[in-house]
Amino acid sequence: MRPGITTALLGWFDRRRRDVPWRGEGDPYAILVAEVMAQQTRLETAIPFHRRFMERFPDLQALASADEDEVLKVWEGLGYYARARNLRRAARLVVAEYGSRLPDTAPELRRLPGVGPYTAGAVASLAFGRREPAIDGNARRVLSRLHDLEAPTSSSLDRAARALLRGALDRPGAVNQALMDLGSEVCIPRRPRCEECPLSPRCLARQRGTIAQRPPRRPRSRPAERVEAAAVVQRDGRILVLRRPAEGLLGGLWDFPSIPLPPSATPRTALSEGLRERFGLVCLVGDEIRSVRHAFSHFRLRLAIHRASWMAGEIPPELRHRWIRRTALADLAFPVYQRRFIDRDLIT
């Protein structure tokens, strides 16, 4: 590593560090929760969720003993719900196998469900002072430009990050945070603010005029569109809700029975047939209540929601479900696009 580069990075960080509530946090568990929430989520978005989560589950024992429904409800709206389920599973493993003390090395942390190289490195460095890299998308961009890496690999990025860490023996967590902050605020994907960058004099990509190509951009395809219909089925004053499978999209959340709509299908007819064939229910399907659109990472959903009245039939036992009062909808975790509809149209 070229002389002074870590010093310059930490000097900038000390002057410009972002005000994030869990920075300076000494509780490894609180740091783990924060880093899991920060996966695929902006810090500004995660902050209120972290505060609420820590109030409800203040330690590993509280999370390990919590019901999955309760954990998902607190997580509701943050997305990528496998993170919440894995966090609960990790808490239970730590309580059972580590005496409720979070392991303090990256290899041991990676044994925990949902903890990959980035999260293990972040927790090991921030909570335990280990010289372990934590390379997110922002850090990857900084390191790729700093060293002008035409095809950055995991090993080349790891070597570059560890070289930086060697220059700050007592502040590995600060080095990792500084790289992330620099990539988020200065070394941004388009029109980076090189004049504000403390590493600019040492940046090989800037010297060689390759900043726009570093790191190489991944081609993006146009997301597909899915068209579905869902039914709010009522029976004796109660509404049918189904638990989504634990594995897969929005796993573990509650939802209304839904079916894919073929291009030429009439929603009410298709929904009536789908309720009978897929869920064993004979229902009188009524008018559309609302049409909902939502963008996922790899597709766009257009959902038509209809009222329906149960007439006969029972849900197959292998499908986890409940018939609940309308007011009880507030207590369960639903996908965010369903929650907006529920709060506006079903809970008044």
C-alpha positions as CSV (number, residue, x, y, z in Angstrom):
1,M,0.0,0.0,0.0
2,R,1.4,3.4,-0.9
3,P,2.5,5.5,2.1
4,G,-0.1,7.7,3.8
5,I,-3.2,6.3,2.1
6,T,-4.8,4.9,5.2
7,T,-4.0,8.0,7.2
8,A,-5.6,10.2,4.5
9,L,-8.7,7.9,4.5
10,L,-9.1,8.0,8.2
11,G,-8.5,11.7,8.4
12,W,-11.4,12.3,6.0
13,F,-13.6,9.9,7.9
14,D,-13.0,11.6,11.2
15,R,-14.0,14.9,9.7
16,R,-16.9,13.8,7.6
17,R,-18.3,10.6,9.1
18,R,-22.0,10.1,8.7
19,D,-24.2,10.4,11.8
20,V,-25.5,6.8,12.2
21,P,-27.0,5.9,15.5
22,W,-25.1,2.6,15.9
23,R,-21.7,4.0,15.2
24,G,-19.7,3.8,18.5
25,E,-22.0,1.1,19.6
26,G,-20.3,-1.4,21.9
27,D,-22.9,-4.2,21.8
28,P,-21.9,-6.8,19.2
29,Y,-25.5,-7.9,18.9
30,A,-26.7,-4.4,18.1
31,I,-23.9,-4.2,15.5
32,L,-25.0,-7.5,14.0
33,V,-28.6,-6.3,13.7
34,A,-27.5,-3.1,12.1
35,E,-25.2,-4.8,9.5
36,V,-27.9,-7.4,8.6
37,M,-30.4,-4.6,8.1
38,A,-27.9,-2.6,6.0
39,Q,-27.7,-5.5,3.5
40,Q,-29.3,-4.3,0.3
41,T,-30.9,-1.4,2.2
42,R,-29.9,2.3,2.5
43,L,-28.7,3.3,5.9
44,E,-31.2,6.1,6.1
45,T,-34.0,3.6,5.6
46,A,-32.6,1.1,8.1
47,I,-32.2,3.6,11.0
48,P,-35.8,3.7,12.3
49,F,-36.2,-0.1,11.8
50,H,-33.0,-0.7,13.9
51,R,-34.3,1.5,16.7
52,R,-37.7,-0.3,16.7
53,F,-36.1,-3.8,16.5
54,M,-33.7,-3.1,19.4
55,E,-36.5,-1.8,21.6
56,R,-38.5,-5.0,21.0
57,F,-35.6,-7.4,21.0
58,P,-32.9,-5.8,23.1
59,D,-30.6,-8.9,23.3
60,L,-29.9,-12.2,21.7
61,Q,-32.1,-14.1,24.3
62,A,-35.1,-11.9,23.5
63,L,-34.8,-12.5,19.8
64,A,-34.1,-16.2,20.2
65,S,-37.3,-16.7,22.2
66,A,-39.5,-14.6,20.0
67,D,-42.1,-16.0,17.7
68,E,-41.3,-15.7,14.0
69,D,-44.6,-13.8,13.4
70,E,-43.5,-11.2,15.9
71,V,-40.1,-10.8,14.4
72,L,-41.5,-10.5,10.9
73,K,-44.0,-7.9,12.1
74,V,-41.3,-5.7,13.5
75,W,-39.4,-6.1,10.2
76,E,-42.4,-5.4,8.1
77,G,-41.7,-2.8,5.4
78,L,-37.9,-3.3,5.4
79,G,-38.0,-6.0,2.7
80,Y,-35.8,-9.0,2.1
81,Y,-37.5,-10.9,4.9
82,A,-35.2,-13.9,4.8
83,R,-32.8,-11.6,6.7
84,A,-35.2,-11.4,9.6
85,R,-35.8,-15.1,9.7
86,N,-32.0,-15.8,9.5
87,L,-31.3,-13.3,12.2
88,R,-33.7,-15.1,14.6
89,R,-32.2,-18.4,13.6
90,A,-28.7,-17.0,14.3
91,A,-29.8,-15.8,17.7
92,R,-31.1,-19.2,18.6
93,L,-27.8,-20.8,17.5
94,V,-25.7,-18.4,19.5
95,V,-27.8,-18.9,22.6
96,A,-27.6,-22.7,22.3
97,E,-24.0,-23.1,21.2
98,Y,-22.1,-20.0,22.3
99,G,-23.7,-19.3,25.7
100,S,-25.5,-16.2,24.4
101,R,-22.2,-14.5,23.4
102,L,-21.7,-13.7,19.8
103,P,-18.5,-15.3,18.3
104,D,-15.7,-12.8,17.8
105,T,-14.0,-14.1,14.7
106,A,-15.0,-13.9,11.1
107,P,-14.9,-17.6,10.4
108,E,-17.1,-18.4,13.4
109,L,-19.5,-15.6,12.5
110,R,-19.9,-17.0,9.1
111,R,-21.4,-20.2,10.7
112,L,-24.4,-18.1,11.6
113,P,-27.4,-18.3,9.3
114,G,-27.5,-15.3,6.9
115,V,-24.0,-14.1,7.7
116,G,-21.8,-13.9,4.6
117,P,-18.3,-12.5,4.1
118,Y,-19.3,-8.8,4.3
119,T,-21.4,-9.1,7.4
120,A,-18.9,-11.3,9.2
121,G,-16.1,-8.8,8.4
122,A,-18.2,-5.9,9.5
123,V,-19.1,-7.4,12.8
124,A,-15.6,-8.8,13.5
125,S,-14.0,-5.4,12.8
126,L,-16.6,-3.1,14.4
127,A,-17.5,-5.2,17.4
128,F,-14.2,-7.0,18.2
129,G,-11.5,-5.0,16.5
130,R,-10.5,-7.7,14.1
131,R,-8.5,-6.8,11.0
132,E,-11.1,-8.2,8.6
133,P,-12.3,-6.5,5.5
134,A,-16.0,-5.7,4.9
135,I,-16.5,-5.0,1.2
136,D,-19.9,-3.8,0.2
137,G,-20.8,-2.3,-3.2
138,N,-19.5,1.1,-2.2
139,A,-16.1,-0.2,-0.9
140,R,-15.8,-2.3,-4.1
141,R,-16.2,0.8,-6.2
142,V,-13.5,2.7,-4.2
143,L,-11.0,-0.1,-4.3
144,S,-11.6,-0.8,-8.0
145,R,-10.9,2.8,-8.9
146,L,-8.1,3.3,-6.4
147,H,-6.2,0.3,-7.9
148,D,-7.7,0.6,-11.4
149,L,-8.9,-3.0,-11.3
150,E,-10.3,-3.8,-14.7
151,A,-11.9,-7.1,-13.5
152,P,-12.1,-6.9,-9.7
153,T,-12.3,-10.3,-8.1
154,S,-13.1,-11.3,-4.6
155,S,-9.5,-12.1,-3.9
156,S,-8.1,-8.9,-5.5
157,L,-10.5,-6.8,-3.5
158,D,-9.7,-8.7,-0.3
159,R,-6.0,-8.1,-0.8
160,A,-6.5,-4.4,-1.4
161,A,-8.7,-4.0,1.6
162,R,-6.3,-5.9,3.9
163,A,-3.5,-3.7,2.8
164,L,-5.5,-0.7,4.0
165,L,-6.2,-2.4,7.3
166,R,-2.6,-3.1,7.9
167,G,-2.1,0.7,8.0
168,A,-4.5,1.1,10.9
169,L,-3.8,-1.6,13.4
170,D,-6.1,-0.2,16.1
171,R,-9.0,1.1,13.9
172,P,-10.1,-1.7,11.5
173,G,-13.7,-0.9,11.9
174,A,-13.1,2.8,11.0
175,V,-11.3,1.8,7.9
176,N,-14.2,-0.3,6.7
177,Q,-16.7,2.4,7.5
178,A,-14.6,5.0,5.8
179,L,-14.5,3.0,2.6
180,M,-18.2,2.6,2.6
181,D,-18.9,6.3,3.4
182,L,-16.4,7.4,0.7
183,G,-18.2,5.2,-1.9
184,S,-21.6,6.4,-0.8
185,E,-20.8,10.2,-0.7
186,V,-17.9,10.9,-2.9
187,C,-16.8,8.0,-5.1
188,I,-20.3,7.6,-6.5
189,P,-21.1,5.6,-9.6
190,R,-21.7,8.5,-11.9
191,R,-19.9,11.9,-11.8
192,P,-17.7,11.1,-8.8
193,R,-16.6,14.1,-6.7
194,C,-12.9,13.5,-7.2
195,E,-12.0,17.0,-6.0
196,E,-13.4,16.1,-2.6
197,C,-11.7,12.7,-2.4
198,P,-8.8,12.2,0.1
199,L,-7.5,9.4,-2.1
200,S,-7.7,11.3,-5.4
201,P,-3.9,12.0,-5.6
202,R,-3.3,8.3,-5.3
203,C,-6.1,7.0,-7.5
204,L,-4.8,5.1,-10.4
205,A,-8.1,5.1,-12.3
206,R,-8.2,8.9,-12.2
207,Q,-4.6,9.1,-13.4
208,R,-5.3,6.8,-16.3
209,G,-8.7,8.2,-17.2
210,T,-10.6,5.0,-16.5
211,I,-12.9,6.1,-13.7
212,A,-16.1,5.7,-15.7
213,Q,-15.1,2.0,-16.5
214,R,-14.3,1.1,-12.9
215,P,-15.8,-1.1,-11.8
216,P,-17.3,-2.5,-15.0
217,R,-21.1,-2.2,-15.0
218,R,-23.2,-5.2,-15.1
219,P,-25.8,-5.3,-17.9
220,R,-29.3,-4.8,-16.7
221,S,-32.3,-6.5,-18.4
222,R,-35.8,-5.0,-18.4
223,P,-37.8,-6.5,-15.5
224,A,-40.6,-8.8,-16.5
225,E,-44.2,-8.0,-15.5
226,R,-46.4,-10.4,-13.6
227,V,-50.2,-10.0,-13.5
228,E,-52.1,-11.6,-10.7
229,A,-55.4,-11.5,-8.9
230,A,-56.0,-11.9,-5.2
231,A,-59.2,-12.4,-3.2
232,V,-60.2,-11.1,0.2
233,V,-62.4,-14.1,1.1
234,Q,-64.9,-13.5,3.9
235,R,-66.6,-16.2,6.0
236,D,-68.8,-15.6,9.0
237,G,-67.2,-12.2,9.7
238,R,-63.6,-13.5,9.3
239,I,-61.1,-13.1,6.5
240,L,-58.8,-15.8,5.0
241,V,-55.1,-15.2,5.1
242,L,-52.4,-17.6,4.0
243,R,-48.8,-18.0,5.2
244,R,-46.3,-17.8,2.4
245,P,-43.7,-20.6,2.3
246,A,-40.6,-19.9,4.4
247,E,-38.3,-20.3,1.4
248,G,-38.8,-18.0,-1.6
249,L,-40.1,-14.5,-2.2
250,L,-41.5,-12.8,0.9
251,G,-41.1,-16.0,2.8
252,G,-43.0,-16.3,6.1
253,L,-45.3,-13.3,5.5
254,W,-49.0,-13.5,5.4
255,D,-51.0,-12.8,2.2
256,F,-54.4,-13.3,0.6
257,P,-55.0,-16.2,-1.8
258,S,-53.9,-15.2,-5.3
259,I,-53.4,-16.7,-8.8
260,P,-51.5,-15.6,-11.9
261,L,-53.7,-14.1,-14.6
262,P,-53.3,-15.2,-18.2
263,P,-53.3,-12.4,-20.7
264,S,-56.8,-12.9,-22.0
265,A,-58.4,-13.9,-18.7
266,T,-61.4,-12.3,-17.0
267,P,-60.2,-11.6,-13.5
268,R,-63.4,-12.6,-11.7
269,T,-63.8,-15.8,-13.6
270,A,-60.2,-16.8,-13.3
271,L,-60.1,-16.0,-9.6
272,S,-63.2,-18.0,-9.0
273,E,-61.7,-21.0,-10.8
274,G,-58.3,-20.6,-9.2
275,L,-59.8,-20.5,-5.7
276,R,-61.6,-23.8,-6.4
277,E,-58.6,-25.5,-8.1
278,R,-55.7,-24.3,-5.9
279,F,-57.4,-23.7,-2.5
280,G,-60.4,-26.0,-2.5
281,L,-62.8,-23.1,-2.0
282,V,-66.1,-22.3,-3.7
283,C,-66.5,-18.6,-3.6
284,L,-68.6,-15.8,-5.0
285,V,-66.1,-13.4,-6.4
286,G,-67.2,-9.8,-6.4
287,D,-65.9,-6.5,-7.8
288,E,-62.3,-5.3,-7.8
289,I,-61.5,-3.4,-4.6
290,R,-58.2,-2.0,-5.8
291,S,-55.4,-2.5,-8.3
292,V,-51.9,-2.5,-6.8
293,R,-48.5,-2.1,-8.5
294,H,-45.2,-3.0,-6.9
295,A,-41.6,-3.2,-8.3
296,F,-39.4,-6.0,-7.0
297,S,-35.7,-6.3,-7.8
298,H,-36.3,-8.7,-10.8
299,F,-39.9,-8.1,-11.8
300,R,-42.9,-5.8,-11.6
301,L,-46.2,-6.9,-10.1
302,R,-49.7,-5.8,-11.1
303,L,-52.2,-7.2,-8.7
304,A,-56.0,-6.9,-8.9
305,I,-57.7,-7.4,-5.5
306,H,-61.3,-8.6,-5.4
307,R,-63.8,-9.2,-2.6
308,A,-65.1,-12.7,-2.3
309,S,-67.6,-14.6,-0.2
310,W,-67.0,-18.2,1.0
311,M,-69.8,-20.6,-0.1
312,A,-68.2,-24.1,0.5
313,G,-65.0,-26.0,0.7
314,E,-62.0,-26.1,3.1
315,I,-58.4,-25.1,2.7
316,P,-56.0,-28.2,2.2
317,P,-54.3,-28.9,5.6
318,E,-50.8,-28.5,4.1
319,L,-51.5,-24.8,3.4
320,R,-50.9,-22.8,6.6
321,H,-53.8,-20.4,7.0
322,R,-56.1,-18.6,9.4
323,W,-59.6,-17.1,9.4
324,I,-59.2,-13.9,11.3
325,R,-61.2,-10.9,12.3
326,R,-60.6,-7.8,10.2
327,T,-58.9,-5.9,13.2
328,A,-56.4,-8.8,13.6
329,L,-54.9,-7.9,10.2
330,A,-52.9,-5.2,11.9
331,D,-51.1,-7.8,14.0
332,L,-49.6,-9.9,11.2
333,A,-46.8,-9.1,8.8
334,F,-47.8,-8.6,5.2
335,P,-45.9,-7.6,2.1
336,V,-45.6,-3.8,2.0
337,Y,-47.8,-3.4,-1.0
338,Q,-50.5,-5.4,0.8
339,R,-50.1,-3.5,4.0
340,R,-50.9,-0.2,2.2
341,F,-54.0,-1.7,0.8
342,I,-55.0,-3.3,4.2
343,D,-54.6,-0.1,6.2
344,R,-56.4,2.0,3.6
345,D,-59.3,-0.3,2.6
346,L,-59.8,-3.1,5.2
347,I,-58.9,-1.5,8.5
348,T,-60.8,1.7,9.2
